[in-house]
Amino acid sequence: MGAKPIIQGSYKAKVLIIGQAPGLKAHQTCQPFNDPSGDRLRDWLGVSRIQFYNPELFAIMPMAFCYPGKGKSGDLPPPKICAPTWHSQVLATLSHVSLTLLIGQYAQKCYLTQYSSVTEMVKNADFSSQSHLPLPHPSPRNQIWLKKHDWFEKDSVPQLKTRVSTALSS
């Protein structure tokens, strides 16, 4: 498969989502989170597909802009060259972002200085005030983590929905 960057945004975007890398379906459809992971993420955020895919509301910048290929247990990790090469240029154009969502370990390791683990980062996050919020990956492959840490959907997701709603209405 050739390189096919999957990114979304506008200088007007209010919420930035930094995820891992586009999956195969995103690669095939040229639309980020166009799969069950995206359905779960939109549910966590409390937004519709129309809102989510509005670049004036949401910017989506993965750690790797292109599908990295299939690995033994899911997709391959994002190549390390992409984020240092492109992120600063994209971030410089996003002047209205008030909330950044860091999905999964790769984004959290890159943007959170005290990274320890996804569980620790999410559990210790202040969902009421942090500008960069760590989230677990919404993939169906992460179902075990979500069942084991049911506090996330019970306690953190309602606060996340409030933060997203506030950011979108500002």
N, CA, C and O of each residue as an XYZ file, in Angstrom:
680
protein
N       0.840     -1.192      0.000
C       0.000      0.000      0.000
C       0.876      1.244      0.000
O       1.866      1.321      0.728
N       0.510      2.189     -0.805
C       1.252      3.434     -0.837
C       0.864      4.351      0.307
O      -0.138      4.133      0.987
N       1.667      5.369      0.504
C       1.387      6.349      1.559
C       0.130      7.134      1.207
O      -0.040      7.588      0.076
N      -0.735      7.284      2.185
C      -1.966      8.039      2.007
C      -2.232      8.760      3.329
O      -2.912      8.218      4.200
N      -1.706      9.972      3.487
C      -1.876     10.682      4.761
C      -3.352     10.925      5.085
O      -4.119     11.382      4.238
N      -3.733     10.612      6.322
C      -5.103     10.802      6.800
C      -5.032     11.791      7.960
O      -4.576     11.451      9.052
N      -5.483     13.008      7.713
C      -5.427     14.073      8.708
C      -6.628     14.979      8.467
O      -7.124     15.073      7.344
N      -7.089     15.636      9.506
C      -8.245     16.530      9.381
C      -7.976     17.768     10.212
O      -7.394     17.679     11.293
N      -8.395     18.923      9.715
C      -8.279     20.112     10.540
C      -8.516     21.400      9.795
O      -8.575     21.449      8.567
N      -8.647     22.434     10.585
C      -8.810     23.803     10.124
C      -8.200     24.683     11.202
O      -8.130     24.281     12.363
N      -7.765     25.858     10.838
C      -7.225     26.766     11.852
C      -8.289     27.111     12.890
O      -7.957     27.577     13.980
N      -9.564     26.886     12.565
C     -10.660     27.184     13.491
C     -10.959     26.039     14.467
O     -11.757     26.221     15.387
N     -10.346     24.874     14.293
C     -10.648     23.704     15.130
C     -10.500     24.037     16.608
O      -9.592     24.763     17.010
N     -11.406     23.495     17.404
C     -11.434     23.773     18.843
C     -10.902     22.616     19.676
O     -10.394     22.819     20.778
N     -11.019     21.409     19.149
C     -10.533     20.218     19.845
C      -9.562     19.501     18.908
O      -9.853     19.285     17.731
N      -8.404     19.138     19.458
C      -7.408     18.385     18.697
C      -7.353     16.962     19.240
O      -7.235     16.751     20.447
N      -7.438     16.004     18.348
C      -7.298     14.597     18.712
C      -5.980     14.102     18.127
O      -5.764     14.148     16.916
N      -5.109     13.628     19.008
C      -3.850     13.032     18.565
C      -3.934     11.548     18.886
O      -3.916     11.149     20.051
N      -4.024     10.745     17.848
C      -4.156      9.306     18.012
C      -2.912      8.580     17.554
O      -1.844      9.176     17.414
N      -3.058      7.291     17.323
C      -1.925      6.439     16.976
C      -1.571      6.569     15.494
O      -0.554      7.168     15.144
N      -2.402      6.014     14.639
C      -2.202      6.040     13.189
C      -3.510      5.577     12.558
O      -4.286      4.871     13.202
N      -3.764      5.957     11.327
C      -4.988      5.483     10.681
C      -4.989      3.955     10.583
O      -3.956      3.338     10.324
N      -6.148      3.365     10.791
C      -6.307      1.930     10.589
C      -6.570      1.635      9.121
O      -6.636      2.545      8.295
N      -6.717      0.367      8.810
C      -6.926     -0.040      7.420
C      -8.185      0.586      6.828
O      -8.164      1.049      5.688
N      -9.284      0.606      7.586
C     -10.528      1.171      7.050
C     -10.380      2.676      6.813
O     -10.885      3.199      5.820
N      -9.693      3.370      7.717
C      -9.441      4.799      7.504
C      -8.603      4.992      6.247
O      -8.857      5.903      5.458
N      -7.603      4.133      6.062
C      -6.765      4.198      4.865
C      -7.609      3.990      3.604
O      -7.445      4.701      2.613
N      -8.504      3.016      3.653
C      -9.323      2.693      2.481
C     -10.357      3.775      2.178
O     -10.680      4.013      1.014
N     -10.878      4.432      3.216
C     -11.943      5.422      3.027
C     -11.456      6.868      3.101
O     -12.224      7.798      2.858
N     -10.175      7.055      3.435
C      -9.586      8.400      3.590
C     -10.298      9.215      4.672
O     -10.403     10.436      4.561
N     -10.782      8.547      5.707
C     -11.486      9.238      6.785
C     -11.012      8.665      8.123
O     -11.141      7.464      8.360
N     -10.463      9.516      9.002
C      -9.964      9.021     10.285
C     -11.090      8.497     11.173
O     -12.211      9.006     11.148
N     -10.772      7.488     11.944
C     -11.724      6.902     12.901
C     -13.042      6.494     12.240
O     -14.108      6.614     12.844
N     -12.966      6.017     11.016
C     -14.155      5.561     10.291
C     -14.308      4.055     10.497
O     -14.283      3.272      9.547
N     -14.465      3.676     11.761
C     -14.518      2.269     12.137
C     -15.125      2.159     13.538
O     -15.523      3.177     14.105
N     -15.205      0.960     14.110
C     -15.766      0.836     15.464
C     -15.024      1.658     16.523
O     -15.637      2.104     17.493
N     -13.718      1.862     16.350
C     -12.977      2.729     17.285
C     -13.553      4.138     17.264
O     -13.724      4.763     18.310
N     -13.846      4.624     16.085
C     -14.420      5.957     15.948
C     -15.812      6.052     16.538
O     -16.173      7.066     17.136
N     -16.597      4.993     16.369
C     -17.942      4.985     16.965
C     -17.845      5.127     18.479
O     -18.560      5.924     19.085
N     -16.947      4.342     19.084
C     -16.775      4.411     20.539
C     -16.229      5.781     20.944
O     -16.694      6.360     21.926
N     -15.259      6.303     20.208
C     -14.680      7.606     20.544
C     -15.740      8.700     20.484
O     -15.825      9.530     21.389
N     -16.550      8.708     19.426
C     -17.602      9.724     19.322
C     -18.596      9.598     20.473
O     -19.107     10.603     20.966
N     -18.870      8.376     20.898
C     -19.743      8.170     22.056
C     -19.095      8.753     23.315
O     -19.755      9.450     24.086
N     -17.823      8.474     23.522
C     -17.115      9.036     24.682
C     -17.154     10.560     24.674
O     -17.286     11.188     25.725
N     -17.039     11.151     23.491
C     -16.991     12.614     23.375
C     -18.375     13.245     23.406
O     -18.506     14.445     23.649
N     -19.411     12.444     23.161
C     -20.773     12.967     23.139
C     -21.070     13.795     21.907
O     -21.803     14.782     21.977
N     -20.493     13.389     20.756
C     -20.698     14.142     19.518
C     -21.191     13.216     18.407
O     -21.007     12.000     18.458
N     -21.815     13.817     17.417
C     -22.297     13.083     16.246
C     -21.170     12.937     15.220
O     -20.125     13.577     15.334
N     -21.398     12.093     14.229
C     -20.434     11.969     13.122
C     -20.275     13.312     12.408
O     -19.171     13.690     12.017
N     -21.388     14.027     12.243
C     -21.333     15.322     11.552
C     -20.431     16.286     12.315
O     -19.585     16.950     11.716
N     -20.603     16.366     13.625
C     -19.738     17.240     14.426
C     -18.285     16.769     14.354
O     -17.379     17.572     14.130
N     -18.067     15.478     14.543
C     -16.725     14.909     14.601
C     -15.946     15.168     13.317
O     -14.752     15.461     13.363
N     -16.613     15.061     12.180
C     -15.927     15.248     10.905
C     -15.981     16.687     10.396
O     -15.653     16.947      9.239
N     -16.388     17.612     11.244
C     -16.349     19.034     10.899
C     -14.966     19.557     11.285
O     -14.667     19.662     12.474
N     -14.112     19.887     10.308
C     -12.751     20.314     10.625
C     -12.681     21.640     11.381
O     -11.640     21.978     11.945
N     -13.781     22.390     11.396
C     -13.786     23.623     12.183
C     -14.066     23.338     13.658
O     -13.925     24.227     14.498
N     -14.459     22.118     13.972
C     -14.655     21.704     15.367
C     -13.520     20.802     15.840
O     -12.957     21.015     16.914
N     -13.185     19.795     15.035
C     -12.182     18.805     15.424
C     -11.033     18.748     14.425
O     -11.244     18.620     13.219
N      -9.824     18.845     14.944
C      -8.629     18.531     14.166
C      -8.195     17.135     14.603
O      -8.238     16.811     15.789
N      -7.783     16.322     13.656
C      -7.329     14.968     13.956
C      -5.948     14.799     13.341
O      -5.773     14.836     12.123
N      -4.972     14.611     14.227
C      -3.575     14.510     13.811
C      -2.963     13.261     14.454
O      -2.600     13.293     15.630
N      -2.846     12.177     13.711
C      -2.265     10.974     14.296
C      -0.745     11.078     14.459
O      -0.100     11.948     13.872
N      -0.197     10.183     15.259
C       1.257     10.127     15.431
C       1.927      9.755     14.118
O       3.041     10.201     13.843
N       1.271      8.953     13.313
C       1.712      8.656     11.951
C       0.532      8.962     11.045
O      -0.584      8.516     11.310
N       0.762      9.703     10.002
C      -0.330     10.153      9.141
C      -0.844      9.058      8.214
O      -1.947      9.168      7.680
N      -0.062      8.009      8.019
C      -0.420      6.951      7.073
C      -0.578      5.617      7.795
O       0.007      5.402      8.857
N      -1.363      4.734      7.216
C      -1.555      3.389      7.760
C      -0.203      2.681      7.807
O       0.460      2.557      6.777
N       0.222      2.209      9.000
C       1.550      1.607      9.116
C       1.634      0.143      8.700
O       2.731     -0.409      8.619
N       0.498     -0.494      8.435
C       0.492     -1.903      8.057
C       0.074     -2.794      9.214
O      -0.064     -2.349     10.353
N      -0.123     -4.055      8.892
C      -0.617     -5.042      9.861
C       0.553     -5.692     10.591
O       1.570     -6.037      9.989
N       0.382     -5.852     11.907
C       1.357     -6.560     12.727
C       0.781     -7.877     13.208
O      -0.274     -8.305     12.742
N       1.474     -8.526     14.145
C       1.025     -9.822     14.669
C      -0.283     -9.707     15.436
O      -1.152    -10.572     15.319
N      -0.427     -8.644     16.220
C      -1.643     -8.499     17.042
C      -2.229     -7.109     16.851
O      -2.321     -6.329     17.799
N      -2.618     -6.809     15.641
C      -3.162     -5.486     15.332
C      -2.260     -4.765     14.356
O      -1.395     -5.370     13.724
N      -2.471     -3.472     14.240
C      -1.658     -2.679     13.319
C      -0.263     -2.458     13.897
O      -0.065     -2.505     15.111
N       0.693     -2.219     13.011
C       2.051     -1.902     13.442
C       2.060     -0.559     14.170
O       1.162      0.258     13.963
N       3.061     -0.320     15.018
C       3.150      0.984     15.676
C       3.450      2.079     14.652
O       3.961      1.801     13.567
N       3.129      3.322     15.005
C       3.432      4.414     14.079
C       4.943      4.581     13.917
O       5.673      4.530     14.907
N       5.424      4.780     12.691
C       6.853      5.034     12.499
C       7.278      6.282     13.280
O       6.557      7.280     13.310
N       8.439      6.215     13.903
C       8.895      7.296     14.785
C       9.247      8.584     14.044
O       9.360      9.632     14.680
N       9.419      8.542     12.767
C       9.835      9.721     12.000
C       8.696     10.710     11.756
O       8.948     11.904     11.597
N       7.467     10.244     11.725
C       6.348     11.084     11.299
C       6.075     12.257     12.241
O       6.055     13.408     11.803
N       5.868     11.980     13.520
C       5.509     13.056     14.459
C       6.571     14.155     14.515
O       6.218     15.329     14.408
N       7.865     13.825     14.680
C       8.852     14.907     14.715
C       8.959     15.673     13.392
O       9.342     16.844     13.376
N       8.626     15.018     12.310
C       8.713     15.668     10.998
C       7.549     16.622     10.754
O       7.750     17.701     10.198
N       6.333     16.247     11.159
C       5.146     16.996     10.753
C       4.362     17.689     11.857
O       3.709     18.697     11.587
N       4.399     17.194     13.083
C       3.501     17.729     14.110
C       3.668     19.220     14.366
O       2.672     19.938     14.460
N       4.888     19.699     14.481
C       5.069     21.127     14.799
C       4.476     22.014     13.706
O       3.942     23.084     13.996
N       4.567     21.576     12.462
C       4.001     22.365     11.363
C       2.476     22.403     11.434
O       1.867     23.445     11.193
N       1.865     21.278     11.760
C       0.406     21.231     11.883
C      -0.038     22.030     13.103
O      -0.965     22.835     13.015
N       0.619     21.813     14.237
C       0.239     22.514     15.469
C       0.313     24.032     15.309
O      -0.488     24.755     15.901
N       1.248     24.510     14.531
C       1.401     25.954     14.317
C       0.185     26.570     13.631
O      -0.027     27.779     13.719
N      -0.608     25.759     12.956
C      -1.789     26.280     12.251
C      -3.063     26.205     13.088
O      -4.091     26.758     12.697
N      -3.008     25.532     14.228
C      -4.208     25.284     15.036
C      -4.288     26.276     16.190
O      -4.037     25.921     17.342
N      -4.632     27.502     15.881
C      -4.590     28.579     16.878
C      -5.803     28.645     17.799
O      -5.777     29.384     18.783
N      -6.859     27.898     17.511
C      -8.075     27.977     18.328
C      -8.326     26.741     19.190
O      -9.368     26.644     19.838
N      -7.392     25.804     19.207
C      -7.569     24.579     19.988
C      -7.481     24.893     21.476
O      -6.505     25.479     21.943
N      -8.518     24.495     22.216
C      -8.505     24.686     23.672
C      -8.447     23.361     24.428
O      -8.256     23.349     25.643
N      -8.611     22.247     23.717
C      -8.580     20.932     24.351
C      -7.899     19.950     23.408
O      -8.265     19.840     22.238
N      -6.906     19.238     23.928
C      -6.189     18.229     23.156
C      -6.400     16.872     23.805
O      -6.190     16.709     25.007
N      -6.815     15.903     23.009
C      -7.059     14.546     23.492
C      -5.951     13.639     22.978
O      -5.744     13.522     21.770
N      -5.245     13.002     23.896
C      -4.110     12.142     23.570
C      -4.550     10.689     23.698
O      -4.709     10.169     24.803
N      -4.740     10.050     22.563
C      -5.308      8.703     22.547
C      -4.202      7.658     22.464
O      -3.485      7.567     21.468
N      -4.079      6.878     23.523
C      -3.140      5.768     23.548
C      -1.722      6.147     23.924
O      -1.380      7.321     24.070
N      -0.910      5.113     24.076
C       0.435      5.292     24.608
C       1.363      6.118     23.725
O       2.178      6.874     24.253
N       1.273      6.005     22.420
C       2.223      6.718     21.562
C       2.043      8.228     21.671
O       3.026      8.960     21.788
N       0.811      8.697     21.634
C       0.543     10.133     21.777
C       0.896     10.602     23.182
O       1.455     11.685     23.352
N       0.576      9.804     24.178
C       0.851     10.194     25.559
C       2.347     10.243     25.840
O       2.815     11.157     26.517
N       3.102      9.277     25.333
C       4.562      9.295     25.513
C       5.179     10.525     24.863
O       6.150     11.083     25.374
N       4.624     10.938     23.756
C       5.160     12.087     23.018
C       4.830     13.417     23.691
O       5.669     14.318     23.718
N       3.624     13.551     24.232
C       3.160     14.861     24.698
C       3.041     15.025     26.211
O       2.841     16.144     26.683
N       3.157     13.959     26.975
C       3.092     14.073     28.437
C       4.473     13.762     29.009
O       4.997     12.662     28.831
N       5.051     14.734     29.692
C       6.434     14.588     30.154
C       6.607     13.527     31.234
O       7.673     12.919     31.324
N       5.611     13.295     32.035
C       5.720     12.332     33.136
C       5.026     11.010     32.803
O       4.444     10.391     33.694
N       5.072     10.566     31.562
C       4.357      9.355     31.152
C       4.848      8.135     31.930
O       6.050      7.923     32.089
N       3.891      7.338     32.410
C       4.231      6.062     33.053
C       3.512      4.906     32.351
O       4.154      3.947     31.923
N       2.187      4.993     32.233
C       1.394      3.994     31.509
C       0.055      4.639     31.168
O      -0.338      5.633     31.779
N      -0.634      4.075     30.202
C      -1.952      4.613     29.844
C      -2.859      4.595     31.067
O      -3.552      5.574     31.344
N      -2.856      3.496     31.791
C      -3.727      3.384     32.964
C      -3.431      4.487     33.972
O      -4.349      5.161     34.439
N      -2.165      4.676     34.312
C      -1.798      5.702     35.297
C      -2.114      7.103     34.790
O      -2.595      7.947     35.547
N      -1.846      7.350     33.523
C      -2.085      8.689     32.975
C      -3.579      9.016     32.999
O      -3.971     10.114     33.392
N      -4.407      8.065     32.580
C      -5.854      8.298     32.533
C      -6.419      8.388     33.945
O      -7.230      9.266     34.239
N      -5.990      7.481     34.815
C      -6.503      7.453     36.190
C      -6.171      8.745     36.943
O      -6.981      9.222     37.737
N      -4.991      9.309     36.699
C      -4.552     10.497     37.429
C      -4.851     11.811     36.712
O      -4.492     12.879     37.208
N      -5.495     11.746     35.570
C      -5.809     12.969     34.820
C      -6.886     13.775     35.536
O      -7.796     13.223     36.154
N      -6.760     15.079     35.436
C      -7.792     15.980     35.959
C      -8.683     16.360     34.780
O      -8.405     17.322     34.063
N      -9.747     15.603     34.590
C     -10.623     15.808     33.445
C     -11.364     17.138     33.512
O     -11.958     17.563     32.521
N     -11.339     17.795     34.656
C     -12.044     19.076     34.769
C     -11.193     20.257     34.328
O     -11.738     21.325     34.049
N      -9.855     20.098     34.256
C      -9.062     21.290     33.946
C      -7.856     21.086     33.032
O      -7.388     22.061     32.445
N      -7.335     19.882     32.880
C      -6.154     19.688     32.038
C      -6.452     20.057     30.592
O      -7.533     19.765     30.080
N      -5.491     20.699     29.935
C      -5.680     21.040     28.521
C      -5.344     19.862     27.605
O      -5.836     19.793     26.478
N      -4.515     18.943     28.081
C      -4.141     17.745     27.331
C      -4.633     16.532     28.119
O      -4.059     16.182     29.151
N      -5.690     15.899     27.632
C      -6.289     14.777     28.351
C      -5.886     13.437     27.739
O      -6.075     13.220     26.542
N      -5.332     12.539     28.553
C      -4.995     11.206     28.065
C      -6.235     10.313     28.047
O      -7.038     10.320     28.979
N      -6.370      9.552     26.972
C      -7.484      8.607     26.834
C      -6.935      7.246     26.428
O      -5.914      7.165     25.747
N      -7.607      6.182     26.843
C      -7.220      4.870     26.316
C      -7.636      4.795     24.847
O      -8.461      5.583     24.383
N      -7.063      3.853     24.135
C      -7.477      3.698     22.743
C      -8.893      3.121     22.712
O      -9.183      2.181     23.452
N      -9.776      3.661     21.874
C     -11.161      3.177     21.826
C     -11.361      1.906     21.000
O     -12.499      1.498     20.769
N     -10.306      1.292     20.565
C     -10.396      0.094     19.728
C     -11.133     -1.051     20.416
O     -11.021     -1.221     21.630
N     -11.888     -1.836     19.644
C     -12.490     -3.051     20.209
C     -11.434     -3.992     20.802
O     -11.743     -4.777     21.698
N     -10.198     -3.920     20.311
C      -9.110     -4.736     20.862
C      -8.777     -4.332     22.296
O      -8.089     -5.069     23.002
N      -9.255     -3.178     22.727
C      -8.973     -2.667     24.066
C     -10.103     -2.983     25.047
O     -10.146     -2.428     26.145
N     -10.997     -3.851     24.662
C     -12.157     -4.184     25.495
C     -11.750     -4.709     26.872
O     -12.410     -4.399     27.863
N     -10.692     -5.486     26.950
C     -10.238     -6.028     28.239
C      -9.836     -4.894     29.172
O     -10.191     -4.902     30.351
N      -9.088     -3.909     28.643
C      -8.691     -2.761     29.475
C      -9.936     -2.041     29.982
O     -10.013     -1.702     31.163
N     -10.896     -1.806     29.119
C     -12.103     -1.075     29.507
C     -12.916     -1.836     30.556
O     -13.477     -1.222     31.464
N     -12.984     -3.147     30.444
C     -13.704     -3.942     31.452
C     -12.960     -3.928     32.787
O     -13.575     -3.837     33.849
N     -11.648     -4.016     32.723
C     -10.820     -4.037     33.934
C     -10.811     -2.681     34.640
O     -10.664     -2.613     35.860
N     -10.967     -1.616     33.876
C     -10.932     -0.247     34.406
C     -12.272      0.437     34.130
O     -12.329      1.474     33.470
N     -13.338     -0.159     34.642
C     -14.684      0.349     34.353
C     -14.922      1.752     34.897
O     -15.884      2.411     34.501
N     -14.068      2.215     35.792
C     -14.163      3.586     36.295
C     -14.014      4.598     35.161
O     -14.549      5.704     35.246
N     -13.297      4.233     34.107
C     -13.087      5.198     33.024
C     -14.421      5.613     32.406
O     -14.719      6.805     32.330
N     -15.219      4.653     31.966
C     -16.489      5.007     31.322
C     -17.509      5.525     32.332
O     -18.376      6.326     31.982
N     -17.413      5.080     33.570
C     -18.363      5.507     34.600
C     -18.047      6.917     35.123
O     -18.959      7.725     35.302
N     -16.770      7.217     35.369
C     -16.394      8.479     36.001
C     -15.756      9.495     35.051
O     -16.089     10.680     35.091
N     -14.850      9.035     34.207
C     -14.090      9.959     33.358
C     -14.858     10.413     32.126
O     -14.795     11.585     31.754
N     -15.586      9.496     31.486
C     -16.291      9.848     30.249
C     -17.314     10.966     30.454
O     -17.383     11.860     29.610
N     -18.116     10.968     31.528
C     -19.036     12.102     31.704
C     -18.303     13.453     31.809
O     -18.772     14.463     31.286
N     -17.155     13.454     32.488
C     -16.367     14.688     32.580
C     -15.786     15.063     31.218
O     -15.730     16.238     30.857
N     -15.358     14.052     30.471
C     -14.835     14.283     29.126
C     -15.901     14.910     28.238
O     -15.617     15.865     27.514
N     -17.117     14.391     28.283
C     -18.209     14.947     27.475
C     -18.447     16.415     27.820
O     -18.680     17.236     26.933
N     -18.388     16.738     29.100
C     -18.572     18.130     29.521
C     -17.464     19.009     28.966
O     -17.730     20.099     28.459
N     -16.212     18.540     29.058
C     -15.082     19.326     28.548
C     -15.183     19.542     27.042
O     -14.918     20.638     26.550
N     -15.563     18.508     26.317
C     -15.693     18.629     24.863
C     -16.817     19.595     24.522
O     -16.649     20.456     23.658
N     -17.940     19.469     25.175
C     -19.071     20.369     24.933
C     -18.680     21.820     25.197
O     -19.020     22.713     24.420
N     -17.971     22.048     26.287
C     -17.514     23.406     26.623
C     -16.558     23.934     25.560
O     -16.678     25.081     25.130
N     -15.616     23.107     25.140
C     -14.648     23.530     24.119
C     -15.341     23.859     22.800
O     -14.997     24.841     22.143
N     -16.307     23.046     22.417
C     -16.992     23.268     21.141
C     -17.877     24.507     21.165
O     -18.116     25.117     20.122
N     -18.363     24.884     22.334
C     -19.254     26.049     22.417
C     -18.499     27.351     22.671
O     -19.104     28.422     22.717
N     -17.192     27.263     22.833
C     -16.416     28.493     23.105
C     -16.094     29.251     21.832
O     -15.452     30.300     21.883
